[in-house]
Amino acid sequence: MSVQSVFPALEPLLPRVSKPVQYVGGELNAQLKDWESTAVRWALLYPDAYEVGLPNQGLMILYEVLNERDDVLAERCYAVWPDLEALMRENGVPAFTVDAHRPVGAFDLLGVSFSTELGYTNLLTTLDLAGIPLHATDRDESHPVVVAGGHAAFNPEPIADFVDVATLGDGEEVVGEITDVVKEWKAEGRPGGRRELLLRLAGTDGCYVPSLYDVTYGEDRAIESVTPQHERVPRTVQKRTTSDLDAWPYPKKPLVPLAETVHERASVEIFRGCTRGCRFCQAGMITRPVRERSLAGIGEMVDTAVRASGFDEVGLLSLSSADHSEIAEITKGLADRYEGTNTSLSLPSTRVDAFNIDLANEISRNGRRSGLTFAPEGGSERIRRVINKMVSEEDLIRTVSEAFAQGWRQVKLYFMCGLPTEEDSDVLEIAGMAHRVIKAGREASGRNDVRCTISIGGFVPKPHTPFQWAAQAHPDVVDERLRKLRTAINSDRRLGRNIGMRYHDGQPSLIEGLLARGDRRVGRVIERVWREGGRFDGWSEHFSYERWTGAAAAELEPLGVSLDWFTTRDRDREEVLPWDHLDSGLERDWLWDDWQDALDGREQDDCRWTPCFDCGVCPSTGTDIEVGPSGTTLIPLTVVNPVGGNRFPSG
């Protein structure tokens, strides 16, 4: 049966809320499909505001991949701000998609992409507004199957009560397989109800169904066992890895926002994975091995995206874009191609030791010469050895000096505070590094207006990294070190006035740590926070530390655990971690050994260019490191600089 749009009921509410345009849909390259002609319908939720969610590459890829199938319909939805939420409740308007404004509760599947754990309360808002029971155990075959993905899904235990399925790893192929399972189950008349569907999904590679596992706890309050309930349910679930990225050139038609968003550019992922081995970096660990797109494939994707969107900036994305083995050829070829068209390139993620001025000049040739961004992460050489981020200050100073000499005027440096084994002195060395950057910049440029901005975040230990066993620093420790750092920066006013400092206080980081390494007992904390008004916890103006600590005390302490138990204590080698039955490909023993190397200050090389270190990923995923040179070249194109904007005609 047809599902009607809720827009007639929604439209009168929009003049009463902030930024109403974010709820109306109709973006360039958005897709509308007929409900009755499709067998399976997905609602794809990014559990944050439109301005953050619309540019999200992962959701955009799945939206296209699914809609390319004739038998599938996929629409998007984002978290609604509290002003609209209140009006929707008051007027009986359910959660809706922005494409056709269909009620989310009518879809077969609700796919949720989590980039951060602080989006969990927004998921509950959407479920409740959609009329979907919060708890998976209360749903029947009339309700959508709630599927969680993204990096946070590698430990979905804190939201195990609320999601039906968590997918591990790359999503391009698994969403099609999930679709096929649902389609077949529906065609057969929904045999066995919802439980049979979940059993079938549990048999799909990369799919974890939390309700089909029993968790027991020992006298020490740690997990004793995680046991499948049925013979059809695997004991461990292994992540999915998409090997040939050239076979998945998405998104082909990037969505162009109607409202202002955090990124307004065409983004092309030039490779996936990282083998640098930064011990704090969950993304680098869980996306191994490295898989590069070919030079020709990248060139074709950039051309397709620019023509389809009209964006005047192209972001070349990866965890460390300058590490692509053919990055010089990519940037020069693209800069040549788009010279004179005002189409600029950007490398959002660059390492000092993979950067050079030639690369920077190519990137900025057709666009704005904005500041350069690097991430030393730690202030002292000692702490950089601990985290395996071996960027020497000498290399950094030499690089920024050359940049300032070539005409750049500002540099941004990213650091973390609260790293394992960190002491006050490690953080205070950030001030010395920033001072020396300013001095070197003035000397190289002959000017006094060079600037350095240091941006500092609180460190959060994450699952599937060597630091998964580490104690997290308490917010009081982090905040005190940052106060001392600010004093140290301003101790020399002649230099300090050219240094900006941006930082996040330690409180949200501690809550992120609870959600990142928690188990199923944390779900009741999330629900209590939500019921007490928790929304948009990733936004400082909405986050309430007191609400989270109060809920944690009320819900966890009767169980014999606490917020501190989940965050600020070390784990030993034998403790069963909540995600041990979810396989990222990394050997647990290898992670433990790397943790011991960190404590001893020993470095680990990049395995792309050295012998294998036996982390376990390649054999366990049936893949291997794939790097160039590919021997291909960029496709020669005639690029027309159009009148009235940078929109390229096809053909």
N, C-alpha and C positions, 0 to 999 in steps of 0.2 A: 504494500500500500504506500501511497505517496506520503511524504513528510513535509509539512507546511513550514514556511519561513516564520520565525518569530519577529521579524522586523517591524510589522505593523504595531506590535506592542512595545518594541524597543525604541522605535524612532521618537515618540513623544518624550522619552526620558533623556535623550542625548543633549538637548540644549541645557540641561541642568547639571551636566558633569564636565570635568576638565578634559580637554583634548578629545572631543567626541569623534573626530575623524578616525581615530584608531580602531573604532568599532564598526565602520561602515563597509570595509572590504573594497573590492573593485580595483585593486592595484594592477599596474601593468604586469602582465604574465601570470596573473592569478587565473585559476581554472575553475570552470563550472561544468558539472556533468549531470546528466539526468539520473535521478534516484532509481527509478524503476528498471532502467536498462543495465544496472550493475548488480552483481551477485554479492559482493562484499564491500562494506563501507567503513572507512577509517576516519576518525577525527584525530588530528595530530595536535597535541597540546605542548606549547612551550610555557612552563609554569612561571612566567615572569611577564613584565609589561611588554606591550607591543614594540616599544622602541628598542628593547633589548632582544626580543624574540624574533622579530621579522628578519633581521640579517643573519640569524643562526644558520650556519652552513649545513649542519646535520639534518635539521628539520626540512630545509629547502630541498635537499637531495631526496629524502624519502617522499616528499610531496610529489616531486616529478616522477620518480621511479614508479610509484604506485599508480599515478594517474596516466602513465603511458599504457597501462593495461586496460583493455576495453571492458573487462569484467569488474573493475575496481573503481571506486570513487574515494578520493581523499580530500578532506577539507581541513583548514587550520583554525586553531583557537589559541588565545593567549589569556593570561590572568587579567581579570578586570580589577580596576582600582576600587578601593573601599567605597568611594562615592557612588559608583554605579552598582556595586554589589548591594548596597543598602536599598537603592531604588528597585533593583531586580527582585529582591525579597519582598519588598512592600507591594509590588505590582504583579507578582507571580510570573516573572519572566525567567525562564530557565537558562542555564549555561548554553551558549550558542557558538557556532562557527562564524568566522568573519567572511567566508566565501559566499554561502547561500543562507546564512543565519538559520541553519537547521539546528534543532535541539541536540545537544551532545548525547543525551541519553538514548537517542534513537539509533545511534551507530552500532555496528557490530563490534568495533574495537576502538579503544581510546589509547593511542600511543603517546607516551609522555617522555620528552627528552630532557634529562637532568644534566645540566652543566655544573651545577653546584647543589650541595645538600641543603642550602638555605632556602630552596624552593619547595621544600616538602609541605609546608603549611598551605601554600597556594594550590597544591594538588588537592588537598582536602576541601578547599573552598570550591573548586571546580566540580568535584564529585558531588558535594552537597547541593550546589546550585543546579546540577544536572539531574538530581533525584536518584543518583546512584548510591546505594548503601556504602558507607565509608569502609566497612569491613568486608573483605573478599568473601568471607564465609557466609555472609548474609545475602549474597547475590544469587540470582538464578539465571536460567538461559535467556531471560528477557533483557538482561542488562549487558552493556558492553564489557568485553574482556579488556581489563586495564593492563597495558603492556608498558613497562618502564625500560628505558634505554639511556645511553650516555655514560660518561665516565663514572658517575655515582652509582650506576647499576652494578658495578663490580663488588659492591657490598650493599645489597638492597635490604639487608636484615632489619634495619630500623623502620622501613616502610613495608615489611612483609605482611602486616595486617591489611594493608590498603591496596596492594597491587596483586594481580593474578599471575603475571608472568614478568620476569626480568630477562632481557636479552643482553648477552655479553659480547662485546666486541663490535666489529663492523656491521652495519645494518643493511647494506644494499641488497644482499642476497637473502638474508633471513626474513625480511618483511614479506618477500614473495612466498617463501615457504609457509610462514604463518598464515598468509592469505589463503593458500591452497588447502591447508588443514581446515580452516573455518569454512571455506566454500564447500568442501566435500562433506563435512559434518552437517551443514545446512541442507545440502542436496539430498542427504540420506534421511532427512526428517528429524535431525537433532537427536540421534539415538544416545541413550544414557545420560541425557541432560548435560548440565554444565561440567560435572565431574569427568565425564567421558571426554569432553572437549579438552579439558585441562590435561588429562592423561595423554591425549594425542599430542598436545603442544609440548609436554614434558619430554616426549620422544623426538622432538625436533632439535637438531644440533644447535647449541648456543642458547637454548631456552631453559630457564630455571623457574619452576613453579613452587614458590615457598610453602603453600598450603599442603603440598604432598610430602613434606619432610617434618619429622618430629625432632625437637631440640630438647635435650636434657641438660641440667646444670649440676655441678658437683658441690661438695661441702664448702669449697673455697669460692663459690659463687661464679666461677668461670664455666664456660661450656664444657660439658662432659662428652656429648656426642650429638651428631646430626645424622639422622637415619631416614632413608626413603621409606614411605609407607606402602609402596606397591612394587611388584617385580618389574613393572614397565617404567619405573622411574630410575634414572641413572644415579649412582652414588655421588659422582662428581659431574659438573657441567663445564665444558670447555668453551672458551671464547671462539667467536667466528673471526676469520681473517680473509679479507678480500685481497687476492694476490695480484691480479692484473688490473691496475687502476686505469690504464688506457681503455679498458673495456667498459668502464663506468664513468664517462665524461660528464658528470653532473656537478652543479646544475647547468643545464644548457640555456635556460631562460631565467635569469635571476629575477626575483621579485623586486619591484621598484616601489618603495614605500610612499604612502600618501602623507604621512606625518613624519616629523623629524625622528631619526633613529640614531643609535650610537655609531653605526658604520653605514656610510652611503657610498658603496663602491661595488664593483664586480669582484668577486673573490674566486681565485682558482687555486685549488690545493695541488702543489707541485710535487710533494711526496708525503708519505704517511709513515709514521714510526720514527724512532730515534734510538741510536746506540751510544750516545755520549755517556750515559750511565750516571747522570746526576741523581744522587740518592734520594733527594726530596721529591722528585718529579714523578708523580703517578702517571701522567700522560705519556711520558717517555718510556716508562716500564710496560704499561699495558698495551701500547700500540706497536710494540716490536713484532716482526722485524721491519727494517726499512724497506719501503717499496716506492721506487721513483716512477713518476710519469716520464714518458719520453719527451724529448725536445719538440718533436712534431705534434705530439698529443697536447702539450701545454699551449703551443702556438694556436692550434685549432680551437681549444677551449676558450682562450682569451678572445680570439676573433668572434666566436659565436656569442660569448657573453656580452661583449661591447656592442655588437650589432643589435642584440635582442633587448638591451637595457638602456643604452644611451649614457651609461655612467662614464664620467671622465677620469675615474681612478680605477686601477686594477690592483688588487692585493694578491701577492704571490704567497700563499699560505703554506705553512707547515710548522712543526715545533721549532725548527731552526733553519729557516729558508736558505740562508747562505751556504748550508751544508750540501745542497744539491750538487752532484758531481759535475753538472754542466751549467751552473748558475751564471757564469760569465757569458756563455753563449746565449742563454735564455734572456738575460737582461739586455745585452747588446742588440740581439735580434729584435726584441720587442721595442726597444728604444728607437732603433732604426725604422721599424715598421710604422710607428705612430708619431714620428717626428713631425712637428708642425700641426698636430691635430689637437693639442691641449689634453691629450690622454696621458696621464701620469701613471707611474708604477710605484708600488710601495712594498717593502719587506717588513711586515709587522714584527718579525722575530729574528734577531741577528746576534750572533756571538762575536765577541771581540776577535777571537782567533780564527774566525772564518770570514772576516770583514776586510775590505781594502777600499782605498779611495776610488780606484777605478770603478768598482762595483757601485759605490755611492754616487759617483758622477753619472753613471748610466741610469740609475734609478731616478735621479732628479732631473735628467736632461730635458724632459718634456713637461715638467710640472714644477711644483713649489719646492724650494729648498728648505724644508722644515728641519726641525732638530733631529739629531741622531739618538737612537735609543740602544742601550746595552744593559745586560743584566749580570753583573759580577756576583750577585746574590749574597756574598759574605764580605765583610769589611777587611778581615785579616787573611793572610796567606794560610795560617793554620786552620781557620774554619773553612776555607775553600777546599783544603785537602779533605776535611771531614765530609763535606757534602759532594766531593768529587767534581767540583767546578773549577778546574785549574786554569783560571784566567789570571795571568800575572798583572800586577799593577803597572809594571814596566810596559807591557804590551798595550794596556789601556791608555796610558799617558801618551805613548808614541802614536797610537791611532787617533786620539782626539786632537793631539797637537797638529797632525797633518790635516785633519778635517778643518780645524780652526784656520789654519794657514790657507786652505783652499776656499774659505769664504763662509763656512758654517759658523753660526753664532751661538748655538745652544746644544747641550747634550743632556739626556736624561739617563739616570742610572737606577736600576732596580736592585733592592736588597731585601733580605728577610731578617727578622728578629725573632729570637726564641729557638734557634737551631740547636740540635743536640750538642752537648758539651760546651755550648756558648758561655762566655763570660763577658762582663762589662767591657773589658778591653777590646774584645773582638768587634763590638758594636761601635765603640768610640773611634776605631781606626777608619770607619766610614767618613768621619769628619776630616781626617787627614787626607784621605784620598780625594775628597771633594775640593779641599783647599788646593791640593797640588794640580788638579784638573784646571781650576781657574787660573792659577799661576802659569801653567803651561800654555793655556789658551791665550792669555794676554801676551805672552812672549812670542807665540807663533804668529798671532794675527796683528800684533802691534796696536791692539785696541783694548779698551777697558770694559766694553759692554758685553763680553761673552758671559754666558750663563750656564749653570749646572743645576739641574733639579734632581734631587734624590727622592725616590719613592720607596717606602718601606711597608711591607706587609708582615703580619704575624704568621709564623710558621705553623702549619697544621700537618702532623704525621698522617699519611694516607695508606690505605690497604695496598698490598701488592708492591710495596717498595721496601728497601732495606730498613727504612725508618718506621715500619709498621709496629715494631716492638718498642719504640722510644717513648719516653715520657714527654708530654707537651708542657711547655713553659706556662706558668700561671699568668693571667693578664696583669697582675700587679708587677710581676718581674719585667714583662715586656714594656709596660707603660713607663716604669722607672728608668729602664735603659734608654728609651726614646727621649725622655726628658733630659737625661745626661747628654745624649747625642746633640740635642738642639743647643744646649749650653755650649758644648764643644765647638759646634759650627759657628756660633756667634762670638766665640772667644776672640776671634780676629775679625773685627768689623770690616776691615778693608777688603777681606775676601768673602766674609759671610754675607754681605749685602748682595752678592751675585749668586748666592746659593739658595734655591728654594727647597723646602722640605715638605713632603706630603706623606702622611702615614695613616694607617688604620689602627685604632686602639685594639688591645688584646681581647676584649670581651667577645665580639662576634667570632673571632678565631677559635676561642674555646668552645663555643656552641657548635661551630662547624666541626671541630674535633670530636665532639660527642656524637654528632650525626654521621661522621665519616667512619668511625671505628666502633660504633655501637652495635648491639645485637637486638633481638626482637623485643627485649624489655624496654627499649628506648621508644618504641612506637607509642606507648601510652603517654610519654612525655610530649611527643609531637601533637598528639590529639588534644591533650589538656591545654597546651599553649594555643592551639587553634581555637578551641572552644572559649578561651579567655581573650580572644581577639587578635591572636598572632597572624599577621599577613606581611608579605614582602619583607622577610627577615634579612634579605641581602641588601636592603636599603637602610641607611643609617637612621633616617627620619622615622622609620617604622619599627626598627629593631628595639626590643626591650630585653636587656640582660636580666633584669629583675623578674620578668615574667618567665623566662627560661629557667633561671636558677630556682625559682619558687616551684615550678612544675616538676623539675628534676628531683627536688627534695621530697615533694609530696608523693611522687609516683615510684621513685627508685629506692628510697631509704627503707620503706617497708619490705622490700625484696632483698635487703642486705647489701645493696650496691649504691653508688652515688655518682654524681657528676665527676668528682675527682677520680673515682675508681675507673671510669671510662677514659679519662683524659690525661691526668698528670702523674700516672704511675708507669714504671717500666713493666714490660711483659717479659717472661722468661721463654726460653726456647720451646719448652714442652707445652705451654698453654695452647689450647685449641682456640684459634682466632675465629671470629664469626664468619669469615669468608674463606676458610680453608677448603671448603668443599666446592669452591668456585675457582676454576683453573684459568689463570691469565696466561699460561704457558711457561711462566717462570718457576724454576725449581725452588721449593721452600728452603732447601739446604743452601742453595746458592745465595738467596736473599739473606739468610742468617750469616753466612760467611762474609758477605759484603757489609753487613752491619758491624761485624767484628773488625773488618778492615777500616770502617769509618771511625770506630772508637780508637783505633791505633793510628789514625791519620794516614792510611795508605790509599793511594790512588788506583783507579781502574782505567785502563785505556779504552778507546773507542774500538769495538770489535769489527767495525767495517774494514779497518786498515791493519789489523793485527790478528793473530790466531784466535780461534774461538775460545771463549771463557766458560762455555758449557752452562749458560743461563737456562737452557732448556727450551727456549721458544721455538727455534727452527724445527727440531724433530717433533715436538709435540703438536705443532700446528700444520705440519706437512708443507711448510714454506721455507723460503730462504731469503737472505738479504739480496735485494735486487737493486743494483746501481748501474749507472752509465759507465763510460760514454756509450750512448745508444747508436752513434754514427748517423743519426738523422739530422735534418736541418729544418728550420722554420719554413713553412709553406710561404712562398712569396705572394703577397697580396697587394692590390692597389687599394689604399685606404683613402676614402673621400672625406674631406673635411666639410661637413654639411653646413648649410646656412641655418642659423637659428638654433644652434646647439650641437652638441657632440653626439649625434645619432647617425649611425652608419647604415646605409642601405644594404640590403642583402643582394648577393649576386655581384 
